[in-house]
Amino acid sequence: MQVFTSLNKEYLALRKQTGDTCRLFNKSPSKGNLKRIRELFLECGEGVIIEAGFHCDYGNQITIGDRTFININCTVLDAPIDEGAITIGSDCLIGPNVQLLAVSHAVEPKQRLQKENFAAPITIGNNVWIGAGAIVLAGITIGDNSVIGAGSLVTKNVTANTVVAGNPAQKIRDV
């Protein structure tokens, strides 16, 4: 995990600008406002659909492959640094109320008082289905063709072609 401070003026301004873009899209999810959301991202593939309720902190380290569908109320806590990148492959299905959290805080109280953030990338392979209400934590990789059950808390990497569910998410079976 890489340390960064989100309270410097540059990051505060970028977060405000990104928040304004997200609010505009969520208030009026038109093609023009979707285009503004897509322009925040490092890369965004063809045929990507993002439903209203989308929120990200910065957007500039988010990559989304082709034909991915992001359902309502998705929260993507990304960081403006490489270690806070979030990569979503092609042909993914992201359920309602999913949270992708590449940013965290210190556990130790004295460190937490310094207001530093910790970031680690999240990588989601191709053809992954993340069920409603699932939470994916920083530093996680989810392999191709995997399924994350609704309401799961993903705290460990998920190998390709597996179904996981629960809190914490555990392997249920192979696909």
LINQUIRA-V943845 format. One line per field, one symbol per residue. ss: DSSP state (~ for helix, > for strand, _ for the rest). phi: phi as a letter, one per 30 degrees, with the letter a starting at -180 (. if undefined). burial: b if it has 9 or more other ideal C-beta (glycine too) atoms within 8 Angstrom, else e. A space follows every 10 residues. Layout:
# LINQUIRA-V943845
ss->???
phi->???
burial->???
This chain:
# LINQUIRA-V943845
ss->_>>>>___~~ ~~~~~~~~~~ ~~~~~~~___ ~~~~~~~~~~ __>>____>> ____>>____ _>>>____>> ____>>>___ _~~~_>>>__ __>>____>> >_>>>___~~ ~~___>>>>_ _>>>____>> ____>>>___ >>____>>__ __>>___>__ _>>>>_>__> >>>>_
phi->.ccacdcddd dddddddddd dddddddbdd dddddddedd ddbbddidcb dejdbbdbid bcbbddhdcc ddidcbccbd cedcdbccdd idbcddidbc cdcbbddded ddddidccbb dcbcddhccc deidbcdeic ccdeidbcde idcccbecde ibcbajbddb dcadd
burial->bbebbbeeee bbebbeebbe bbebbbeeee eebbebbbeb beeebeebeb beebbbbbbb bbbbbbbbbb beebbbbbbb bebbbbbbbb bbbbbbbbbb bbbbeeeeee bbeeebbbbb bbebbbbbbb bbbbbbbbeb bbbbbbbbbb bbbbeeebee bbbbbbeebe eeeee
